[in-house]
Each structure stands twice: as C-alpha cells, then as structure tokens.
Amino acid sequence: MSWWSRPLMRLGAAAALPLVVPGIIIAILWALPGDPAEIICPPEICDGTAALAARWGLDRGPLHFYVDWLTHAVHGEFGNSWRVQQGLSVGVLLKESAPMTSALAGLAALWILGGAALAAAGRLPRRLDPVLTALGLVPSVILALVAAAYVELTYGPMSWVGWPGTLRLLLGAAVLGVADGTLSAAVVGTRATFETERRRRYVTVARLRGESVLSNMLPNVAVALVGQLRARLLQILSGTVVVEVVLGIPGLGELLFDGTLRQDFGVVLAAAWIFSVLSALLLVGQAVVELGAQWWVRRVPAGLTQAIAREAT
C-alpha cells in the first residue's frame, strides 16, 4: 500500500460522512410504515397534512427531499422544527445548544490531552494505571447518574443555572474524560507508543549527537498519536448524548435525543449532520498530520543534495 493511500482514504471518508448520515436518516423516514407527513403529523390530530407535506418538502419523494435539505444545510439553513419547538428555526436551536456541547467536549478533551502529555513525558506513575483502568470499566451512564444524583440531592432537582449548572458541566466533562476507558486508553496508548519508539536505534544516535530526542521522535509517532486522539475524541462526542441527557445539559446531544423521541426529523437531521461534520473534520485533521509526517520523514535533509552532487563529480 502506498504511503498516501491511507490519508486519501480518510479524506474520502471525511467527504462521504456528511452525505451518508442524512441519507440514512431520510431513508429510515421513508422506510417507516405510512406517509412521512402523516407520521410526523397524524391526520387525526392535524388538519391539512398535504399542505404540511408541501411546506416541509415531503411531497416530492426522498431523493428530492435529500438534495433540497442538503443544499440548504450547506448554507446553514436547516428549516423549522417539526415537533420539539414547532415553527422555531432549527438553526436557532443549534446555536443555543452548540456552545454547551463545545464546552463539555472541550473540557473532557483536556483530561485526554493532559493524561497523554504526562504519559509521554514519563511523569504519570504506572501504579496509577489500575486506578484509571478501574474507572474506565464503569459505563458513562452510571457515572453520569451518580453525578446527577449528587447535584440534585445537593442543590435540588431544578438546579440548572448558576453554580449548579456549571457543576453539571464540569462533572459531565469528568465523566466523559474517564468513563468507558477513555483516559486509561489515552495514557496507556501514548506511553506504549513513546516507549517503543525510544528503543529504536535512531533515538540512541540522536542522544549521542546531542539532538533533541522529542523532535526526532515526533514525526514518527505523530500518526499513531493523532489516530489515538481522534478515537478518543470520537468517544467523547458519542458520549455527549448520554451525559447531556442524564445530567440535563442543554447541548446538541440532548437536542438530538429530544428530536428522536418526538420524531422531529428536522431536528434529528440537523443535529446528526453537525456530529457527522465534526467527525469528518477529525478525519481531515488526521489525514493532514499523516501527510505532513510522511513529507517530513521523506524529505531530503538540508545540505544532502549538495553533498551528493559533489561526490558525483
């Protein structure tokens, strides 16, 4: 396999994800028994289902709906909510929810980055590995339930704003950071990658020359590290749905869950598409790092071309 084939496949997957995810959801909508408009708004409780279908673009088949929805989504237009907050712009719901999910995922990522950095520097004792592994065996939903119980028993069931709301966010980030083996996998994987690389001959030569070991190792371990980081970030993104629902954090995950429960496919499509775009961006980032690392490793060192030319003459 050529050195550029893996990055190219990742870029292809990144381009396909935002196209495939809404296609699957729309296919499910049309595969359900009955007419899509009647599923969303049954005739016994809604008047003018045909008019609603025309307004929502459901009257011209799944392919037309898919192309029309995706065209508008690329321009940031997601239509209106069908059931969650009927008539309200889905874009407004996304803007209200995205900052909370960004803060939650960002704080959780700090756990991963901090643990990986300490493991790479050799500053995280191995004796902590069993503790991290034990924490990682606990499902995120269990830890989130414990965190939610603590907040509600301490501050009451309606504690959503002020410090209790901030505490929900911090505890949710901690849950995402350590549950389901996220932190332990980052620590163990990073440590193993650097320890394996330190045993290579070129690292010994670099030490003898007085060169920086890290600068010599980084191009060779960057691909593995970025791959591990992407896997952990995807784990965090997927876990946000559970954590936001259990802890009552008003983010994209809770919005996606609410839209699914109420069969609001307008909200589900938009929220799922945002998650697919984020996953695609992670793939693009990994591909770029892979290409950069390969270029760095394969490039001709400075001065070598002139030396080869002098020896040839």
HELIX and SHEET records of a PDB file:
HELIX    1   1 SER A    5  ALA A   31  1                                  27    
HELIX    2   2 PRO A   36  ILE A   40  1                                   5    
HELIX    3   3 THR A   49  TRP A   56  1                                   8    
HELIX    4   4 PRO A   62  VAL A   74  1                                  13    
HELIX    5   5 VAL A   90  ALA A  120  1                                  31    
HELIX    6   6 ARG A  126  LEU A  128  5                                   3    
HELIX    7   7 ASP A  129  GLY A  136  1                                   8    
HELIX    8   8 SER A  140  TYR A  155  1                                  16    
HELIX    9   9 GLY A  162  VAL A  178  1                                  17    
HELIX   10  10 ALA A  179  GLY A  181  5                                   3    
HELIX   11  11 THR A  182  ARG A  198  1                                  17    
HELIX   12  12 ARG A  201  LEU A  208  1                                   8    
HELIX   13  13 VAL A  213  LEU A  247  1                                  35    
HELIX   14  14 LEU A  252  LEU A  261  1                                  10    
HELIX   15  15 PHE A  265  ARG A  298  1                                  34    
HELIX   16  16 LEU A  304  ALA A  312  1                                   9    
END                                                                             
